[in-house]
Amino acid sequence: MRHSELSEGISVLDDSGNVVGTSKVAARHALLETALTRAVLPVPILILPPIIMSVLERFLPQNFVFAFNEPFPPPGFSVA
């Protein structure tokens, strides 16, 4: 997908924002950082919920019912 950036390089800027040149090393570094970030960022979202649920199941009583277990209130239930 980013093959052109790897083969041609990306623009390197100075402190003023002027283009100094192009760098293939900077392109490889940027693509590696992007790939690692995209691989690492979802890890907590995928790992933490099962761990939390196993801890809750271990320490909560067997007949414990979460308050919002049903998507809608039961029939005849009113909040008035």
Stockholm file with secondary structure:
# STOCKHOLM 1.0

chainA/1-80         MRHSELSEGISVLDDSGNVVGTSKVAARHALLETALTRAVLPVPILILPPIIMSVLERFLPQNFVFAFNEPFPPPGFSVA
#=GR chainA/1-80 SS CCHHHHHHCEEEECTTSCEEEEEHHHHHHHHHHHHHHHHHTTHHHHHHHHHHHHHHHHHSCTTCCCTTCSSSCCTTCCCC
#=GC SS_cons        CCHHHHHHCEEEECTTSCEEEEEHHHHHHHHHHHHHHHHHTTHHHHHHHHHHHHHHHHHSCTTCCCTTCSSSCCTTCCCC
//
